[in-house]
């Protein structure tokens, strides 16, 4: 006995994407369902990378169709990461589909470590990812990636991005000695970042993660206005002192019409490396309350663990050095939620429609 299209759709509605909370049926078009007699084929196209969950998701869809009486369902899942809309009037960056700003409002909350591990987690899920260090005064990406070479140029115009654990990366730290301070005024800093961003030959990136400088002053505000970002992630600790500045960072992005993709609570619990005892030394629930107050998405919490700090300082971020660890799993969960948030944003249609010109006749 063959099933109907309506029954197939009912079956797909029972399968929930764990990262979006939406049913698989909501993303499957009728044209992606093929039915001939008892044969049923379903093609699912996701807008974000999800390599670690593909088999599980395929199995759930297969089981749902099998429960309808389909003898051997054919389930195909593909990933197509689209470019999404950015601020009006800001020029996109060649070779980059989506730019995500990772900001904190203040220093010392683990923003750079979080940015690097999230970039590596997105890459582990199958995306092409780059990392730009926008902290001109205190670049940390070279240390975190364990790379200290200078970028080359093949054409004398653009720098070839440095490769670190598979990420395409660039930082002012690659161009300066470790002990050489960048004694520059604001306009010079903005110009330097523009050069790093637009004069790097990014190669077909799905995501470019920008590690933003701390603070909400003129430099950070100018960068938020001039860099074509699809959204921002706010990193904070549960401590009230950090949350004060995190709120300012969130409001800064709102003022320049940059969507808030979510809040990450770092150093939520201190995990003792000797006995495993967990203690909330910076307080509890502050970042989640902030997310609730500002109606911002909650992406997750990360522990204050010695291994995360040690591996970061060694240039071996925990997502690549200990991929099976609990901490690495938390970074991957947050990265999946983040990518799913980006996939739900409005798509960029500028290339599809091209430039519109109006002529007087």
DAMO-V166933 format. One record per residue. RES is the residue in three letters. SS is DSSP state (helix for helix, strand for strand, loop for the rest). PSI is psi in whole degrees, -180 to 180 (none if undefined). D_LAST is the distance of its C-alpha to the last C-alpha in Angstrom with 1 decimal. Layout:
BEGIN
res=RES ss=SS psi=PSI d_last=D_LAST
res=RES ss=SS psi=PSI d_last=D_LAST
END
This chain:
BEGIN
res=UNK ss=loop psi=126 d_last=64.3
res=UNK ss=loop psi=154 d_last=60.5
res=UNK ss=loop psi=164 d_last=58.5
res=UNK ss=loop psi=165 d_last=55.3
res=UNK ss=helix psi=-40 d_last=51.8
res=UNK ss=helix psi=-39 d_last=52.4
res=UNK ss=helix psi=-40 d_last=55.7
res=UNK ss=helix psi=-43 d_last=54.2
res=UNK ss=helix psi=-39 d_last=51.6
res=UNK ss=helix psi=-40 d_last=54.4
res=UNK ss=helix psi=-41 d_last=56.3
res=UNK ss=helix psi=-29 d_last=53.3
res=UNK ss=helix psi=-21 d_last=53.0
res=UNK ss=loop psi=-11 d_last=56.5
res=UNK ss=loop psi=120 d_last=55.6
res=UNK ss=strand psi=131 d_last=54.3
res=UNK ss=loop psi=118 d_last=52.5
res=UNK ss=loop psi=-18 d_last=54.7
res=UNK ss=loop psi=-24 d_last=51.9
res=UNK ss=loop psi=-22 d_last=49.3
res=UNK ss=loop psi=3 d_last=51.6
res=UNK ss=loop psi=157 d_last=49.5
res=UNK ss=strand psi=151 d_last=50.8
res=UNK ss=helix psi=-32 d_last=50.1
res=UNK ss=helix psi=-27 d_last=49.0
res=UNK ss=helix psi=-16 d_last=46.0
res=UNK ss=helix psi=-1 d_last=44.5
res=UNK ss=loop psi=122 d_last=45.4
res=UNK ss=loop psi=157 d_last=43.0
res=UNK ss=helix psi=-36 d_last=44.5
res=UNK ss=helix psi=-15 d_last=43.3
res=UNK ss=helix psi=6 d_last=45.5
res=UNK ss=strand psi=117 d_last=48.6
res=UNK ss=strand psi=130 d_last=50.1
res=UNK ss=strand psi=123 d_last=53.1
res=UNK ss=strand psi=104 d_last=55.3
res=UNK ss=loop psi=-126 d_last=58.6
res=UNK ss=loop psi=-8 d_last=60.3
res=UNK ss=strand psi=129 d_last=58.0
res=UNK ss=strand psi=127 d_last=55.5
res=UNK ss=strand psi=132 d_last=53.2
res=UNK ss=strand psi=129 d_last=51.1
res=UNK ss=strand psi=124 d_last=48.6
res=UNK ss=strand psi=125 d_last=47.8
res=UNK ss=strand psi=116 d_last=45.0
res=UNK ss=strand psi=150 d_last=45.5
res=UNK ss=loop psi=15 d_last=42.9
res=UNK ss=loop psi=158 d_last=45.5
res=UNK ss=loop psi=137 d_last=48.5
res=UNK ss=loop psi=45 d_last=51.8
res=UNK ss=helix psi=-39 d_last=54.1
res=UNK ss=helix psi=-17 d_last=57.3
res=UNK ss=helix psi=2 d_last=56.7
res=UNK ss=helix psi=-48 d_last=55.4
res=UNK ss=helix psi=-43 d_last=58.8
res=UNK ss=helix psi=-42 d_last=59.7
res=UNK ss=helix psi=-42 d_last=56.5
res=UNK ss=helix psi=-40 d_last=56.7
res=UNK ss=helix psi=-39 d_last=60.3
res=UNK ss=helix psi=-42 d_last=59.4
res=UNK ss=helix psi=-42 d_last=56.8
res=UNK ss=helix psi=-46 d_last=59.4
res=UNK ss=helix psi=-38 d_last=62.0
res=UNK ss=helix psi=-40 d_last=59.9
res=UNK ss=helix psi=-36 d_last=59.1
res=UNK ss=helix psi=-37 d_last=62.7
res=UNK ss=helix psi=-20 d_last=63.8
res=UNK ss=loop psi=-11 d_last=61.8
res=UNK ss=loop psi=7 d_last=63.9
res=UNK ss=loop psi=121 d_last=61.6
res=UNK ss=loop psi=-50 d_last=64.1
res=UNK ss=loop psi=80 d_last=62.3
res=UNK ss=loop psi=143 d_last=58.8
res=UNK ss=strand psi=112 d_last=56.4
res=UNK ss=strand psi=120 d_last=54.6
res=UNK ss=strand psi=132 d_last=52.1
res=UNK ss=strand psi=127 d_last=50.5
res=UNK ss=strand psi=163 d_last=47.8
res=UNK ss=strand psi=129 d_last=45.9
res=UNK ss=loop psi=108 d_last=42.2
res=UNK ss=loop psi=114 d_last=41.1
res=UNK ss=loop psi=163 d_last=37.4
res=UNK ss=loop psi=137 d_last=35.3
res=UNK ss=strand psi=163 d_last=34.8
res=UNK ss=loop psi=147 d_last=32.3
res=UNK ss=loop psi=-176 d_last=32.7
res=UNK ss=loop psi=146 d_last=31.7
res=UNK ss=loop psi=134 d_last=28.0
res=UNK ss=loop psi=2 d_last=26.7
res=UNK ss=loop psi=130 d_last=29.8
res=UNK ss=loop psi=133 d_last=29.6
res=UNK ss=loop psi=162 d_last=31.8
res=UNK ss=loop psi=129 d_last=34.7
res=UNK ss=loop psi=135 d_last=34.9
res=UNK ss=loop psi=6 d_last=37.7
res=UNK ss=strand psi=125 d_last=38.1
res=UNK ss=strand psi=-46 d_last=37.2
res=UNK ss=strand psi=130 d_last=38.7
res=UNK ss=strand psi=129 d_last=40.1
res=UNK ss=strand psi=124 d_last=42.8
res=UNK ss=strand psi=131 d_last=44.1
res=UNK ss=strand psi=115 d_last=47.8
res=UNK ss=strand psi=168 d_last=48.8
res=UNK ss=loop psi=-25 d_last=51.8
res=UNK ss=loop psi=-28 d_last=51.4
res=UNK ss=loop psi=163 d_last=54.7
res=UNK ss=loop psi=168 d_last=56.7
res=UNK ss=loop psi=11 d_last=59.9
res=UNK ss=loop psi=6 d_last=58.9
res=UNK ss=loop psi=25 d_last=58.5
res=UNK ss=helix psi=-48 d_last=54.7
res=UNK ss=helix psi=-43 d_last=54.7
res=UNK ss=helix psi=-41 d_last=57.4
res=UNK ss=helix psi=-44 d_last=55.5
res=UNK ss=helix psi=-45 d_last=52.2
res=UNK ss=helix psi=-46 d_last=54.0
res=UNK ss=helix psi=-34 d_last=56.0
res=UNK ss=helix psi=-39 d_last=53.0
res=UNK ss=helix psi=-44 d_last=51.1
res=UNK ss=helix psi=-34 d_last=54.1
res=UNK ss=helix psi=-41 d_last=54.5
res=UNK ss=helix psi=-40 d_last=50.9
res=UNK ss=helix psi=-41 d_last=51.6
res=UNK ss=helix psi=-26 d_last=54.9
res=UNK ss=loop psi=-2 d_last=53.0
res=UNK ss=loop psi=5 d_last=51.0
res=UNK ss=loop psi=158 d_last=47.8
res=UNK ss=loop psi=119 d_last=46.7
res=UNK ss=strand psi=143 d_last=47.0
res=UNK ss=strand psi=165 d_last=46.6
res=UNK ss=strand psi=123 d_last=48.0
res=UNK ss=strand psi=126 d_last=46.7
res=UNK ss=strand psi=106 d_last=49.0
res=UNK ss=loop psi=2 d_last=47.1
res=UNK ss=loop psi=88 d_last=50.3
res=UNK ss=loop psi=-37 d_last=50.2
res=UNK ss=loop psi=-32 d_last=53.3
res=UNK ss=loop psi=65 d_last=55.4
res=UNK ss=loop psi=132 d_last=54.2
res=UNK ss=loop psi=-9 d_last=56.4
res=UNK ss=helix psi=-40 d_last=54.7
res=UNK ss=helix psi=-44 d_last=56.6
res=UNK ss=helix psi=-45 d_last=59.9
res=UNK ss=helix psi=-31 d_last=58.9
res=UNK ss=helix psi=-7 d_last=57.9
res=UNK ss=loop psi=35 d_last=60.8
res=UNK ss=loop psi=138 d_last=58.7
res=UNK ss=loop psi=23 d_last=59.0
res=UNK ss=loop psi=162 d_last=57.3
res=UNK ss=loop psi=141 d_last=54.4
res=UNK ss=loop psi=142 d_last=51.1
res=UNK ss=loop psi=169 d_last=50.5
res=UNK ss=strand psi=127 d_last=47.3
res=UNK ss=loop psi=-23 d_last=46.7
res=UNK ss=loop psi=2 d_last=43.7
res=UNK ss=loop psi=4 d_last=44.3
res=UNK ss=loop psi=-41 d_last=41.2
res=UNK ss=loop psi=145 d_last=42.0
res=UNK ss=strand psi=142 d_last=45.4
res=UNK ss=loop psi=126 d_last=46.9
res=UNK ss=loop psi=145 d_last=47.8
res=UNK ss=strand psi=142 d_last=51.5
res=UNK ss=strand psi=125 d_last=53.2
res=UNK ss=strand psi=109 d_last=55.4
res=UNK ss=loop psi=34 d_last=57.0
res=UNK ss=loop psi=-14 d_last=54.0
res=UNK ss=strand psi=144 d_last=51.4
res=UNK ss=strand psi=126 d_last=48.8
res=UNK ss=strand psi=154 d_last=49.3
res=UNK ss=strand psi=150 d_last=48.5
res=UNK ss=strand psi=148 d_last=50.0
res=UNK ss=helix psi=-22 d_last=50.6
res=UNK ss=helix psi=-23 d_last=54.2
res=UNK ss=helix psi=-20 d_last=53.9
res=UNK ss=loop psi=-9 d_last=53.1
res=UNK ss=loop psi=157 d_last=55.7
res=UNK ss=loop psi=154 d_last=59.5
res=UNK ss=loop psi=-34 d_last=60.9
res=UNK ss=loop psi=14 d_last=62.5
res=UNK ss=loop psi=114 d_last=59.6
res=UNK ss=loop psi=149 d_last=57.8
res=UNK ss=loop psi=93 d_last=54.1
res=UNK ss=loop psi=76 d_last=54.4
res=UNK ss=loop psi=150 d_last=50.7
res=UNK ss=loop psi=168 d_last=48.7
res=UNK ss=helix psi=-52 d_last=46.0
res=UNK ss=helix psi=-35 d_last=42.9
res=UNK ss=helix psi=-37 d_last=44.9
res=UNK ss=helix psi=-45 d_last=45.7
res=UNK ss=helix psi=-42 d_last=42.1
res=UNK ss=helix psi=-39 d_last=41.1
res=UNK ss=helix psi=-42 d_last=44.0
res=UNK ss=helix psi=-42 d_last=43.0
res=UNK ss=helix psi=-40 d_last=39.4
res=UNK ss=helix psi=-44 d_last=40.9
res=UNK ss=helix psi=-39 d_last=43.3
res=UNK ss=helix psi=-48 d_last=40.6
res=UNK ss=helix psi=-12 d_last=37.9
res=UNK ss=loop psi=23 d_last=40.1
res=UNK ss=strand psi=135 d_last=42.3
res=UNK ss=loop psi=71 d_last=41.8
res=UNK ss=loop psi=135 d_last=42.0
res=UNK ss=loop psi=93 d_last=42.6
res=UNK ss=loop psi=54 d_last=41.0
res=UNK ss=strand psi=137 d_last=42.2
res=UNK ss=strand psi=-41 d_last=42.1
res=UNK ss=strand psi=137 d_last=43.1
res=UNK ss=strand psi=115 d_last=43.4
res=UNK ss=strand psi=126 d_last=45.9
res=UNK ss=strand psi=119 d_last=45.5
res=UNK ss=strand psi=100 d_last=48.8
res=UNK ss=loop psi=154 d_last=47.5
res=UNK ss=loop psi=154 d_last=49.5
res=UNK ss=loop psi=160 d_last=51.7
res=UNK ss=loop psi=172 d_last=50.9
res=UNK ss=loop psi=29 d_last=47.8
res=UNK ss=loop psi=-163 d_last=47.4
res=UNK ss=helix psi=-39 d_last=44.5
res=UNK ss=helix psi=-51 d_last=44.6
res=UNK ss=helix psi=-40 d_last=44.6
res=UNK ss=helix psi=-43 d_last=41.8
res=UNK ss=helix psi=-42 d_last=39.6
res=UNK ss=helix psi=-42 d_last=40.3
res=UNK ss=helix psi=-29 d_last=39.5
res=UNK ss=helix psi=-29 d_last=36.1
res=UNK ss=helix psi=-20 d_last=35.2
res=UNK ss=loop psi=128 d_last=36.8
res=UNK ss=loop psi=83 d_last=34.8
res=UNK ss=loop psi=148 d_last=37.6
res=UNK ss=loop psi=-20 d_last=37.6
res=UNK ss=strand psi=175 d_last=40.5
res=UNK ss=strand psi=147 d_last=43.7
res=UNK ss=strand psi=132 d_last=47.4
res=UNK ss=strand psi=124 d_last=49.8
res=UNK ss=strand psi=131 d_last=53.3
res=UNK ss=strand psi=171 d_last=56.2
res=UNK ss=loop psi=171 d_last=59.9
res=UNK ss=loop psi=-9 d_last=61.6
res=UNK ss=loop psi=138 d_last=62.8
res=UNK ss=helix psi=-38 d_last=61.7
res=UNK ss=helix psi=-41 d_last=61.0
res=UNK ss=helix psi=-37 d_last=58.6
res=UNK ss=helix psi=-32 d_last=56.9
res=UNK ss=helix psi=-47 d_last=56.1
res=UNK ss=helix psi=-32 d_last=53.9
res=UNK ss=helix psi=-38 d_last=52.6
res=UNK ss=helix psi=-39 d_last=51.2
res=UNK ss=helix psi=-41 d_last=49.5
res=UNK ss=helix psi=-42 d_last=47.9
res=UNK ss=helix psi=-46 d_last=46.7
res=UNK ss=helix psi=-32 d_last=45.2
res=UNK ss=helix psi=-46 d_last=43.5
res=UNK ss=helix psi=-37 d_last=41.6
res=UNK ss=helix psi=-39 d_last=40.8
res=UNK ss=helix psi=-28 d_last=39.2
res=UNK ss=loop psi=19 d_last=36.8
res=UNK ss=loop psi=39 d_last=36.0
res=UNK ss=loop psi=121 d_last=38.0
res=UNK ss=loop psi=143 d_last=39.9
res=UNK ss=strand psi=114 d_last=43.7
res=UNK ss=strand psi=-20 d_last=44.9
res=UNK ss=strand psi=170 d_last=48.5
res=UNK ss=strand psi=135 d_last=51.6
res=UNK ss=strand psi=127 d_last=54.4
res=UNK ss=strand psi=112 d_last=57.8
res=UNK ss=loop psi=156 d_last=59.6
res=UNK ss=loop psi=37 d_last=63.4
res=UNK ss=loop psi=-38 d_last=63.9
res=UNK ss=loop psi=137 d_last=67.5
res=UNK ss=strand psi=124 d_last=69.9
res=UNK ss=strand psi=116 d_last=71.7
res=UNK ss=loop psi=126 d_last=75.0
res=UNK ss=loop psi=-14 d_last=75.4
res=UNK ss=loop psi=-47 d_last=79.2
res=UNK ss=loop psi=-11 d_last=79.6
res=UNK ss=loop psi=5 d_last=76.2
res=UNK ss=loop psi=136 d_last=76.4
res=UNK ss=strand psi=131 d_last=73.0
res=UNK ss=strand psi=129 d_last=72.6
res=UNK ss=loop psi=75 d_last=69.4
res=UNK ss=loop psi=-20 d_last=70.1
res=UNK ss=loop psi=11 d_last=66.7
res=UNK ss=loop psi=177 d_last=66.9
res=UNK ss=loop psi=138 d_last=65.6
res=UNK ss=loop psi=5 d_last=62.5
res=UNK ss=helix psi=-44 d_last=60.5
res=UNK ss=helix psi=-37 d_last=57.4
res=UNK ss=helix psi=-39 d_last=57.4
res=UNK ss=helix psi=-37 d_last=57.7
res=UNK ss=helix psi=-43 d_last=54.7
res=UNK ss=helix psi=-41 d_last=52.7
res=UNK ss=helix psi=-45 d_last=53.8
res=UNK ss=helix psi=-39 d_last=53.0
res=UNK ss=loop psi=7 d_last=49.5
res=UNK ss=loop psi=41 d_last=48.8
res=UNK ss=loop psi=147 d_last=48.3
res=UNK ss=loop psi=143 d_last=49.3
res=UNK ss=strand psi=118 d_last=52.8
res=UNK ss=strand psi=-30 d_last=53.1
res=UNK ss=strand psi=176 d_last=56.8
res=UNK ss=strand psi=151 d_last=59.7
res=UNK ss=loop psi=145 d_last=61.3
res=UNK ss=loop psi=163 d_last=64.8
res=UNK ss=strand psi=92 d_last=66.3
res=UNK ss=strand psi=139 d_last=68.1
res=UNK ss=helix psi=-39 d_last=69.9
res=UNK ss=helix psi=-37 d_last=68.7
res=UNK ss=helix psi=-46 d_last=65.0
res=UNK ss=helix psi=-45 d_last=65.6
res=UNK ss=helix psi=-46 d_last=68.0
res=UNK ss=helix psi=-34 d_last=65.7
res=UNK ss=helix psi=-47 d_last=62.7
res=UNK ss=helix psi=-27 d_last=64.7
res=UNK ss=loop psi=1 d_last=65.8
res=UNK ss=loop psi=20 d_last=62.3
res=UNK ss=loop psi=73 d_last=63.0
res=UNK ss=loop psi=147 d_last=61.1
res=UNK ss=helix psi=-25 d_last=62.9
res=UNK ss=helix psi=-31 d_last=60.4
res=UNK ss=helix psi=-31 d_last=61.2
res=UNK ss=helix psi=-34 d_last=64.8
res=UNK ss=loop psi=67 d_last=66.0
res=UNK ss=loop psi=-22 d_last=63.5
res=UNK ss=loop psi=1 d_last=66.1
res=UNK ss=loop psi=162 d_last=66.9
res=UNK ss=helix psi=-40 d_last=66.2
res=UNK ss=helix psi=-44 d_last=64.0
res=UNK ss=helix psi=-38 d_last=61.8
res=UNK ss=helix psi=-37 d_last=61.5
res=UNK ss=helix psi=-42 d_last=60.2
res=UNK ss=helix psi=-41 d_last=57.5
res=UNK ss=helix psi=-39 d_last=56.5
res=UNK ss=helix psi=-44 d_last=56.4
res=UNK ss=helix psi=-41 d_last=54.2
res=UNK ss=helix psi=-40 d_last=51.9
res=UNK ss=helix psi=-42 d_last=51.5
res=UNK ss=helix psi=-40 d_last=50.6
res=UNK ss=helix psi=-48 d_last=48.1
res=UNK ss=helix psi=-37 d_last=46.4
res=UNK ss=helix psi=-37 d_last=46.4
res=UNK ss=helix psi=-43 d_last=44.7
res=UNK ss=helix psi=-42 d_last=41.9
res=UNK ss=helix psi=-25 d_last=41.5
res=UNK ss=loop psi=-4 d_last=40.8
res=UNK ss=loop psi=159 d_last=38.0
res=UNK ss=loop psi=140 d_last=34.3
res=UNK ss=strand psi=154 d_last=33.2
res=UNK ss=loop psi=119 d_last=30.5
res=UNK ss=loop psi=8 d_last=27.5
res=UNK ss=helix psi=-40 d_last=25.4
res=UNK ss=helix psi=-32 d_last=26.5
res=UNK ss=helix psi=-43 d_last=26.1
res=UNK ss=helix psi=-20 d_last=22.5
res=UNK ss=loop psi=-175 d_last=21.5
res=UNK ss=loop psi=143 d_last=18.9
res=UNK ss=loop psi=124 d_last=15.8
res=UNK ss=loop psi=145 d_last=12.7
res=UNK ss=loop psi=124 d_last=9.5
res=UNK ss=loop psi=140 d_last=6.3
res=UNK ss=loop psi=133 d_last=3.8
res=UNK ss=loop psi=none d_last=0.0
END
